[in-house]
Amino acid sequence: MWRAFLNVFKVKELRNRLLFTALIIVLVRFASSIPCPGVDPAALEKFVQNLASKSGGVMSMIDLFSGGALTHFALGALGIMPYITASIIMQLLVPVLPQLEKIQREGESGRAKITQWTRYLTIVVCLIQGIMVAVAMIDPSRIGLPAPATPLYIGNSTIFVLVNTVVLTCTTMVFMWLGEQITERGIGNGVSLIITIGIVSRLPHSIIELVQMAAAGKTPGGATFGPVQLLLLMVVFCAVTAATILLSQGYRRVPIQMIRKTVGKSMNTGSTYMPLKVNFANVMPIIFAGAIMMVPEFIFQTLATKYGGVWITLTTMFRQDGAGYMVVYGALILIFCFFWVANQFNPLQIADNLKKESSYIPGISPGQPTADFLDATMTRVTAGGAVFLLVLALFPMFLYKKFDIPFMVSQFFGGTSLLIMVGVVLDTVSQLESHLTMRNYEGFLKSGRLKGRSGH
């Protein structure tokens, strides 16, 4: 493997692609550390230090994807999240709207139109999220956070909102363009890499926090935490990472028999297989479920402030570490796993394509029986993958609640963070291996191939 890494720098084109990708990443991280205009850095730093270490919902997700830029209200506070949101919306609309589905089937020109519309939608999402974030800086209590001792901004509030909405929108659009440049001229999927680097940028702080807890002999909540617990946690991290790789790479092989016509009257057959991914929806169910769960938490917190009583109990239950939150969050993940498959996986169309290509599944009649077989098989595969994804999503909350592991540290033990990191790393290594093997260099694996992934 080490020889393969050295071989990467022997290929001029590959070396240039890596350097280009690294340069873009440095620019993105630089933009994620420059404060927005009108922010009072001292007041904001004090406010952040006084906050609890946990957060939830969409704001937490944006902060995660932006590499902590939202917490410090930097130029890259929104990160690439608005583009991800717009892409998800377009993916959901294409199967629903026949006009969009028809455009997508037009080939390269149709996909270019969908991409362009996604960019326009990204601007709309940026403006909405930019206004929300800027208004929250003026009055954090509007999103359920405690009011700061001193204002977090300097100057007129209206001008602050307008200026920073434009700044945040422009930065996100530049990030989107830089991501596309990485995909075209660098290595890996640019947008996914930008997200991953933002997540990984918080890893050193989490490691330092773990070491400090081990040295102190206790967690922030007072639970025992020494070198033994640190070692066990590292073992758990390796096991969870291995399980995440299995989930990302796992698939069910459906045998496909192909009939190939020859020049004469004789027929020649061939065989292949159709891979049905165990985690077909990837990280999307976790993102959808997290976004929806922000709503009841916000509503209950608002009602508890005004009326108290039962609303205080519901607020406690629907905090991110509450029992009610975990139950509903888990149920939503399961629902969205099947929803995404039903929306994106079209067994009837696949069966029709197989029939047109004179291919069939052994033992299954072409047409509707093939579609029914694929639908039933994908449902069973998705059921196993959904349960696996559910456990992976809830595990960080379990560590936080039961073992008092800080929230940002526990996020690296499952959920969105680990799924994205593992998927992007596998995809990038797969592309590197393809470049090496094309030029007759030894790849990262002596036997077998890394399977690339799809989606973010």
ROMI-475097 format. One record per residue (C-alpha): residue in three letters; residue number from 1; x, y, z. Coordinates in steps of 0.25 Angstrom, whole numbers, m for minus. Example, Ala and Ser with C-alpha at 12.3 -4.5 7.8 and 13.67 -1.06 7.14 Angstrom:
# residues 2
('ALA'; 1; (49; m18; 31))
('SER'; 2; (55; m4; 29))
//
This chain:
# residues 456
('MET'; 1; (0; 0; 0))
('TRP'; 2; (11; 10; 3))
('ARG'; 3; (18; 7; m10))
('ALA'; 4; (4; 11; m17))
('PHE'; 5; (4; 24; m9))
('LEU'; 6; (18; 27; m15))
('ASN'; 7; (14; 23; m29))
('VAL'; 8; (3; 34; m28))
('PHE'; 9; (14; 44; m28))
('LYS'; 10; (21; 38; m40))
('VAL'; 11; (10; 40; m50))
('LYS'; 12; (11; 55; m54))
('GLU'; 13; (m4; 56; m57))
('LEU'; 14; (m8; 50; m44))
('ARG'; 15; (2; 58; m36))
('ASN'; 16; (m4; 71; m42))
('ARG'; 17; (m18; 67; m39))
('LEU'; 18; (m15; 64; m25))
('LEU'; 19; (m8; 78; m23))
('PHE'; 20; (m19; 85; m30))
('THR'; 21; (m29; 78; m20))
('ALA'; 22; (m20; 82; m8))
('LEU'; 23; (m20; 96; m13))
('ILE'; 24; (m35; 97; m14))
('ILE'; 25; (m37; 91; 0))
('VAL'; 26; (m27; 101; 6))
('LEU'; 27; (m35; 112; 0))
('VAL'; 28; (m48; 106; 5))
('ARG'; 29; (m43; 105; 19))
('PHE'; 30; (m37; 119; 19))
('ALA'; 31; (m51; 124; 15))
('SER'; 32; (m56; 116; 27))
('SER'; 33; (m48; 124; 37))
('ILE'; 34; (m50; 138; 33))
('PRO'; 35; (m61; 145; 41))
('CYS'; 36; (m73; 151; 34))
('PRO'; 37; (m74; 167; 34))
('GLY'; 38; (m80; 173; 46))
('VAL'; 39; (m77; 161; 55))
('ASP'; 40; (m72; 164; 69))
('PRO'; 41; (m61; 153; 71))
('ALA'; 42; (m59; 154; 86))
('ALA'; 43; (m74; 154; 89))
('LEU'; 44; (m76; 142; 80))
('GLU'; 45; (m65; 134; 86))
('LYS'; 46; (m70; 137; 100))
('PHE'; 47; (m84; 133; 95))
('VAL'; 48; (m80; 120; 89))
('GLN'; 49; (m72; 116; 101))
('ASN'; 50; (m84; 118; 110))
('LEU'; 51; (m92; 109; 101))
('ALA'; 52; (m95; 94; 104))
('SER'; 53; (m86; 85; 96))
('LYS'; 54; (m98; 79; 89))
('SER'; 55; (m107; 84; 78))
('GLY'; 56; (m117; 78; 68))
('GLY'; 57; (m125; 79; 56))
('VAL'; 58; (m122; 86; 43))
('MET'; 59; (m113; 97; 50))
('SER'; 60; (m104; 86; 56))
('MET'; 61; (m103; 79; 42))
('ILE'; 62; (m99; 92; 35))
('ASP'; 63; (m88; 94; 45))
('LEU'; 64; (m83; 80; 44))
('PHE'; 65; (m82; 81; 29))
('SER'; 66; (m76; 95; 29))
('GLY'; 67; (m65; 90; 39))
('GLY'; 68; (m69; 99; 50))
('ALA'; 69; (m70; 111; 42))
('LEU'; 70; (m84; 114; 46))
('THR'; 71; (m80; 114; 61))
('HIS'; 72; (m71; 125; 58))
('PHE'; 73; (m80; 132; 47))
('ALA'; 74; (m69; 131; 37))
('LEU'; 75; (m70; 134; 22))
('GLY'; 76; (m73; 119; 20))
('ALA'; 77; (m83; 118; 31))
('LEU'; 78; (m93; 111; 21))
('GLY'; 79; (m83; 103; 15))
('ILE'; 80; (m87; 94; 3))
('MET'; 81; (m100; 90; 11))
('PRO'; 82; (m110; 99; 2))
('TYR'; 83; (m105; 92; m11))
('ILE'; 84; (m107; 78; m4))
('THR'; 85; (m121; 82; 0))
('ALA'; 86; (m124; 87; m14))
('SER'; 87; (m118; 74; m20))
('ILE'; 88; (m127; 66; m11))
('ILE'; 89; (m139; 74; m15))
('MET'; 90; (m137; 72; m30))
('GLN'; 91; (m134; 57; m28))
('LEU'; 92; (m147; 56; m21))
('LEU'; 93; (m155; 64; m31))
('VAL'; 94; (m149; 57; m44))
('PRO'; 95; (m157; 44; m41))
('VAL'; 96; (m170; 52; m37))
('LEU'; 97; (m171; 62; m48))
('PRO'; 98; (m172; 55; m62))
('GLN'; 99; (m166; 68; m69))
('LEU'; 100; (m153; 67; m61))
('GLU'; 101; (m152; 52; m63))
('LYS'; 102; (m153; 54; m78))
('ILE'; 103; (m143; 65; m78))
('GLN'; 104; (m133; 56; m70))
('ARG'; 105; (m135; 45; m81))
('GLU'; 106; (m130; 54; m92))
('GLY'; 107; (m116; 50; m88))
('GLU'; 108; (m104; 60; m86))
('SER'; 109; (m112; 72; m90))
('GLY'; 110; (m124; 68; m80))
('ARG'; 111; (m114; 66; m69))
('ALA'; 112; (m108; 79; m71))
('LYS'; 113; (m122; 86; m70))
('ILE'; 114; (m124; 79; m57))
('THR'; 115; (m111; 83; m52))
('GLN'; 116; (m113; 98; m56))
('TRP'; 117; (m127; 98; m49))
('THR'; 118; (m120; 92; m37))
('ARG'; 119; (m111; 104; m36))
('TYR'; 120; (m122; 114; m37))
('LEU'; 121; (m129; 106; m26))
('THR'; 122; (m116; 107; m18))
('ILE'; 123; (m117; 122; m18))
('VAL'; 124; (m131; 122; m13))
('VAL'; 125; (m127; 112; m1))
('CYS'; 126; (m115; 121; 2))
('LEU'; 127; (m123; 133; 3))
('ILE'; 128; (m133; 126; 12))
('GLN'; 129; (m122; 120; 21))
('GLY'; 130; (m114; 132; 21))
('ILE'; 131; (m125; 141; 26))
('MET'; 132; (m128; 130; 37))
('VAL'; 133; (m114; 130; 42))
('ALA'; 134; (m112; 145; 41))
('VAL'; 135; (m125; 147; 49))
('ALA'; 136; (m120; 137; 59))
('MET'; 137; (m107; 144; 61))
('ILE'; 138; (m115; 157; 65))
('ASP'; 139; (m125; 149; 74))
('PRO'; 140; (m120; 135; 77))
('SER'; 141; (m133; 132; 86))
('ARG'; 142; (m141; 131; 73))
('ILE'; 143; (m134; 117; 71))
('GLY'; 144; (m135; 113; 85))
('LEU'; 145; (m121; 118; 90))
('PRO'; 146; (m119; 126; 102))
('ALA'; 147; (m118; 141; 100))
('PRO'; 148; (m104; 146; 100))
('ALA'; 149; (m99; 156; 110))
('THR'; 150; (m94; 166; 100))
('PRO'; 151; (m99; 167; 85))
('LEU'; 152; (m91; 158; 75))
('TYR'; 153; (m91; 168; 64))
('ILE'; 154; (m87; 183; 62))
('GLY'; 155; (m95; 193; 55))
('ASN'; 156; (m109; 194; 50))
('SER'; 157; (m117; 180; 50))
('THR'; 158; (m124; 182; 37))
('ILE'; 159; (m111; 185; 30))
('PHE'; 160; (m104; 173; 37))
('VAL'; 161; (m115; 163; 32))
('LEU'; 162; (m115; 169; 18))
('VAL'; 163; (m100; 169; 16))
('ASN'; 164; (m97; 156; 22))
('THR'; 165; (m108; 149; 15))
('VAL'; 166; (m101; 153; 2))
('VAL'; 167; (m87; 150; 7))
('LEU'; 168; (m91; 136; 11))
('THR'; 169; (m99; 133; m2))
('CYS'; 170; (m87; 137; m10))
('THR'; 171; (m77; 129; m2))
('THR'; 172; (m86; 116; m4))
('MET'; 173; (m87; 119; m19))
('VAL'; 174; (m72; 120; m19))
('PHE'; 175; (m71; 107; m11))
('MET'; 176; (m80; 100; m21))
('TRP'; 177; (m72; 105; m33))
('LEU'; 178; (m59; 100; m26))
('GLY'; 179; (m65; 87; m23))
('GLU'; 180; (m68; 85; m38))
('GLN'; 181; (m54; 89; m42))
('ILE'; 182; (m49; 78; m33))
('THR'; 183; (m58; 68; m39))
('GLU'; 184; (m53; 72; m53))
('ARG'; 185; (m38; 75; m51))
('GLY'; 186; (m35; 69; m37))
('ILE'; 187; (m37; 55; m30))
('GLY'; 188; (m51; 51; m25))
('ASN'; 189; (m64; 57; m24))
('GLY'; 190; (m62; 72; m21))
('VAL'; 191; (m74; 75; m13))
('SER'; 192; (m73; 62; m4))
('LEU'; 193; (m58; 65; m2))
('ILE'; 194; (m61; 79; 3))
('ILE'; 195; (m71; 74; 13))
('THR'; 196; (m62; 63; 18))
('ILE'; 197; (m50; 73; 20))
('GLY'; 198; (m60; 81; 28))
('ILE'; 199; (m63; 69; 37))
('VAL'; 200; (m49; 64; 38))
('SER'; 201; (m44; 78; 42))
('ARG'; 202; (m51; 76; 55))
('LEU'; 203; (m45; 63; 58))
('PRO'; 204; (m32; 68; 64))
('HIS'; 205; (m40; 76; 74))
('SER'; 206; (m48; 63; 78))
('ILE'; 207; (m35; 55; 80))
('ILE'; 208; (m29; 66; 89))
('GLU'; 209; (m42; 66; 97))
('LEU'; 210; (m41; 51; 99))
('VAL'; 211; (m27; 52; 103))
('GLN'; 212; (m30; 63; 113))
('MET'; 213; (m41; 55; 119))
('ALA'; 214; (m32; 43; 120))
('ALA'; 215; (m21; 51; 127))
('ALA'; 216; (m32; 57; 136))
('GLY'; 217; (m38; 44; 139))
('LYS'; 218; (m52; 48; 137))
('THR'; 219; (m62; 54; 126))
('PRO'; 220; (m68; 68; 127))
('GLY'; 221; (m80; 62; 134))
('GLY'; 222; (m71; 55; 145))
('ALA'; 223; (m72; 41; 140))
('THR'; 224; (m59; 32; 141))
('PHE'; 225; (m50; 33; 128))
('GLY'; 226; (m36; 28; 129))
('PRO'; 227; (m26; 22; 119))
('VAL'; 228; (m33; 9; 119))
('GLN'; 229; (m46; 15; 115))
('LEU'; 230; (m38; 23; 104))
('LEU'; 231; (m33; 10; 99))
('LEU'; 232; (m46; 3; 99))
('LEU'; 233; (m52; 15; 92))
('MET'; 234; (m41; 14; 81))
('VAL'; 235; (m45; m1; 79))
('VAL'; 236; (m59; 3; 78))
('PHE'; 237; (m56; 14; 68))
('CYS'; 238; (m49; 4; 59))
('ALA'; 239; (m60; m6; 60))
('VAL'; 240; (m71; 4; 56))
('THR'; 241; (m62; 9; 45))
('ALA'; 242; (m61; m5; 40))
('ALA'; 243; (m76; m7; 41))
('THR'; 244; (m78; 6; 33))
('ILE'; 245; (m69; 1; 22))
('LEU'; 246; (m77; m12; 21))
('LEU'; 247; (m90; m4; 21))
('SER'; 248; (m85; 5; 10))
('GLN'; 249; (m79; m6; 1))
('GLY'; 250; (m89; m17; 4))
('TYR'; 251; (m98; m21; m8))
('ARG'; 252; (m107; m33; m12))
('ARG'; 253; (m103; m39; m25))
('VAL'; 254; (m114; m42; m35))
('PRO'; 255; (m110; m51; m46))
('ILE'; 256; (m113; m46; m60))
('GLN'; 257; (m112; m55; m73))
('MET'; 258; (m109; m48; m86))
('ILE'; 259; (m112; m53; m100))
('ARG'; 260; (m102; m49; m110))
('LYS'; 261; (m105; m50; m125))
('THR'; 262; (m94; m55; m134))
('VAL'; 263; (m92; m53; m149))
('GLY'; 264; (m99; m67; m152))
('LYS'; 265; (m111; m73; m147))
('SER'; 266; (m105; m78; m134))
('MET'; 267; (m107; m70; m121))
('ASN'; 268; (m96; m68; m111))
('THR'; 269; (m99; m65; m96))
('GLY'; 270; (m92; m57; m85))
('SER'; 271; (m94; m55; m70))
('THR'; 272; (m92; m43; m61))
('TYR'; 273; (m99; m38; m48))
('MET'; 274; (m107; m26; m44))
('PRO'; 275; (m102; m20; m30))
('LEU'; 276; (m113; m16; m21))
('LYS'; 277; (m107; m7; m10))
('VAL'; 278; (m110; m10; 4))
('ASN'; 279; (m109; 4; 8))
('PHE'; 280; (m116; 10; m5))
('ALA'; 281; (m120; 23; 2))
('ASN'; 282; (m106; 25; 7))
('VAL'; 283; (m107; 37; 18))
('MET'; 284; (m120; 43; 13))
('PRO'; 285; (m129; 37; 23))
('ILE'; 286; (m121; 42; 34))
('ILE'; 287; (m121; 56; 28))
('PHE'; 288; (m136; 56; 26))
('ALA'; 289; (m139; 51; 40))
('GLY'; 290; (m130; 61; 46))
('ALA'; 291; (m136; 72; 39))
('ILE'; 292; (m150; 68; 43))
('MET'; 293; (m147; 66; 57))
('MET'; 294; (m142; 80; 58))
('VAL'; 295; (m157; 85; 57))
('PRO'; 296; (m163; 78; 70))
('GLU'; 297; (m151; 82; 78))
('PHE'; 298; (m153; 96; 74))
('ILE'; 299; (m168; 96; 76))
('PHE'; 300; (m167; 89; 90))
('GLN'; 301; (m156; 99; 95))
('THR'; 302; (m164; 111; 91))
('LEU'; 303; (m177; 106; 97))
('ALA'; 304; (m169; 102; 110))
('THR'; 305; (m164; 116; 111))
('LYS'; 306; (m178; 122; 110))
('TYR'; 307; (m187; 112; 118))
('GLY'; 308; (m178; 102; 125))
('GLY'; 309; (m184; 89; 131))
('VAL'; 310; (m185; 77; 121))
('TRP'; 311; (m177; 85; 111))
('ILE'; 312; (m165; 85; 119))
('THR'; 313; (m166; 70; 120))
('LEU'; 314; (m168; 69; 105))
('THR'; 315; (m156; 78; 103))
('THR'; 316; (m147; 69; 111))
('MET'; 317; (m152; 57; 104))
('PHE'; 318; (m149; 63; 90))
('ARG'; 319; (m135; 68; 93))
('GLN'; 320; (m125; 61; 84))
('ASP'; 321; (m122; 51; 96))
('GLY'; 322; (m136; 49; 100))
('ALA'; 323; (m144; 36; 99))
('GLY'; 324; (m155; 42; 91))
('TYR'; 325; (m145; 48; 81))
('MET'; 326; (m138; 35; 79))
('VAL'; 327; (m150; 27; 77))
('VAL'; 328; (m156; 37; 67))
('TYR'; 329; (m143; 39; 60))
('GLY'; 330; (m140; 24; 59))
('ALA'; 331; (m154; 22; 53))
('LEU'; 332; (m152; 34; 43))
('ILE'; 333; (m139; 28; 38))
('LEU'; 334; (m146; 14; 35))
('ILE'; 335; (m157; 21; 28))
('PHE'; 336; (m148; 30; 19))
('CYS'; 337; (m139; 18; 16))
('PHE'; 338; (m151; 11; 9))
('PHE'; 339; (m156; 25; 4))
('TRP'; 340; (m143; 28; m3))
('VAL'; 341; (m142; 14; m9))
('ALA'; 342; (m157; 15; m14))
('ASN'; 343; (m154; 28; m20))
('GLN'; 344; (m140; 25; m27))
('PHE'; 345; (m141; 10; m30))
('ASN'; 346; (m150; 7; m41))
('PRO'; 347; (m151; m8; m43))
('LEU'; 348; (m161; m7; m55))
('GLN'; 349; (m152; 2; m63))
('ILE'; 350; (m140; m8; m60))
('ALA'; 351; (m148; m20; m64))
('ASP'; 352; (m152; m12; m77))
('ASN'; 353; (m137; m9; m80))
('LEU'; 354; (m133; m23; m77))
('LYS'; 355; (m144; m28; m87))
('LYS'; 356; (m140; m18; m98))
('GLU'; 357; (m125; m23; m96))
('SER'; 358; (m129; m38; m97))
('SER'; 359; (m125; m40; m83))
('TYR'; 360; (m132; m47; m72))
('ILE'; 361; (m131; m53; m58))
('PRO'; 362; (m130; m68; m58))
('GLY'; 363; (m143; m74; m53))
('ILE'; 364; (m151; m61; m54))
('SER'; 365; (m159; m58; m66))
('PRO'; 366; (m156; m44; m73))
('GLY'; 367; (m166; m33; m71))
('GLN'; 368; (m174; m31; m59))
('PRO'; 369; (m169; m44; m52))
('THR'; 370; (m155; m38; m52))
('ALA'; 371; (m160; m25; m47))
('ASP'; 372; (m167; m32; m35))
('PHE'; 373; (m155; m40; m32))
('LEU'; 374; (m146; m28; m32))
('ASP'; 375; (m156; m20; m23))
('ALA'; 376; (m157; m31; m13))
('THR'; 377; (m142; m34; m13))
('MET'; 378; (m138; m19; m11))
('THR'; 379; (m149; m18; 0))
('ARG'; 380; (m142; m29; 8))
('VAL'; 381; (m128; m23; 5))
('THR'; 382; (m133; m9; 9))
('ALA'; 383; (m139; m15; 22))
('GLY'; 384; (m125; m20; 27))
('GLY'; 385; (m118; m8; 22))
('ALA'; 386; (m128; 1; 29))
('VAL'; 387; (m127; m6; 43))
('PHE'; 388; (m111; m5; 41))
('LEU'; 389; (m112; 10; 38))
('LEU'; 390; (m122; 12; 50))
('VAL'; 391; (m112; 6; 60))
('LEU'; 392; (m101; 14; 53))
('ALA'; 393; (m109; 27; 55))
('LEU'; 394; (m113; 25; 69))
('PHE'; 395; (m99; 20; 74))
('PRO'; 396; (m93; 34; 76))
('MET'; 397; (m105; 38; 84))
('PHE'; 398; (m104; 26; 93))
('LEU'; 399; (m89; 29; 95))
('TYR'; 400; (m93; 43; 99))
('LYS'; 401; (m104; 39; 108))
('LYS'; 402; (m99; 27; 115))
('PHE'; 403; (m84; 29; 116))
('ASP'; 404; (m84; 45; 116))
('ILE'; 405; (m75; 46; 104))
('PRO'; 406; (m75; 60; 98))
('PHE'; 407; (m85; 62; 87))
('MET'; 408; (m75; 66; 76))
('VAL'; 409; (m66; 55; 80))
('SER'; 410; (m77; 44; 79))
('GLN'; 411; (m81; 49; 65))
('PHE'; 412; (m69; 42; 60))
('PHE'; 413; (m74; 29; 65))
('GLY'; 414; (m85; 28; 55))
('GLY'; 415; (m96; 36; 48))
('THR'; 416; (m94; 46; 37))
('SER'; 417; (m80; 49; 40))
('LEU'; 418; (m74; 35; 39))
('LEU'; 419; (m83; 31; 27))
('ILE'; 420; (m78; 43; 19))
('MET'; 421; (m64; 41; 23))
('VAL'; 422; (m63; 26; 20))
('GLY'; 423; (m71; 28; 7))
('VAL'; 424; (m63; 39; 1))
('VAL'; 425; (m50; 33; 5))
('LEU'; 426; (m54; 20; m2))
('ASP'; 427; (m58; 27; m14))
('THR'; 428; (m45; 36; m15))
('VAL'; 429; (m36; 24; m12))
('SER'; 430; (m44; 16; m23))
('GLN'; 431; (m41; 28; m33))
('LEU'; 432; (m26; 28; m29))
('GLU'; 433; (m26; 13; m32))
('SER'; 434; (m32; 14; m45))
('HIS'; 435; (m22; 25; m50))
('LEU'; 436; (m10; 16; m45))
('THR'; 437; (m15; 3; m51))
('MET'; 438; (m18; 10; m64))
('ARG'; 439; (m3; 14; m65))
('ASN'; 440; (1; 0; m61))
('TYR'; 441; (5; 4; m46))
('GLU'; 442; (2; m5; m34))
('GLY'; 443; (m11; m1; m28))
('PHE'; 444; (m15; 0; m13))
('LEU'; 445; (m20; m14; m13))
('LYS'; 446; (m13; m26; m19))
('SER'; 447; (m26; m34; m21))
('GLY'; 448; (m40; m29; m23))
('ARG'; 449; (m45; m15; m26))
('LEU'; 450; (m50; m4; m18))
('LYS'; 451; (m65; m1; m21))
('GLY'; 452; (m68; 14; m23))
('ARG'; 453; (m80; 20; m17))
('SER'; 454; (m91; 29; m22))
('GLY'; 455; (m97; 41; m16))
('HIS'; 456; (m92; 50; m5))
//
